[in-house]
């Protein structure tokens, strides 16, 4: 197990995730996660600790009553934190497709019906056929 995986387990356990969810997210065995948690004192029922400081900069957070707890003090801190922790993003909807214009393989996130790898390929396919109007004709 790598140091990054160990850090991710600590973080996800602190967020309240169970052994099975952590194992699925990191792609490792559930028993490996259990063993590490047992050795590291992370056993028991996982309960997220209330966040009273920003995860990115550590500034105190102002909590609003009857609202979901905040994790970041600003949008800039939220974006910076997720940029540094991209491996924790749970992206399941990646589709490998081939461009109808250039034939290159590309990845599409969330849209399995996409036809073109880029806007440039779409424009080429849309306007290459001819039969369009020239600039001075109606």
Secondary structure, 3 states (H helix, E strand, C coil): CCHHHHHHHHHHHHCCCCHHHHHHHHCCCHHHHHHHHHHHCCCCCCCCCCCCECCCCCCECCCCCCCCCCCCCCHHHHHHHHHHCHHHCCCCCEEEEECCCCCCEEEEECCCCCCCCCHHHHHHHHHCCCCCCCCCCC
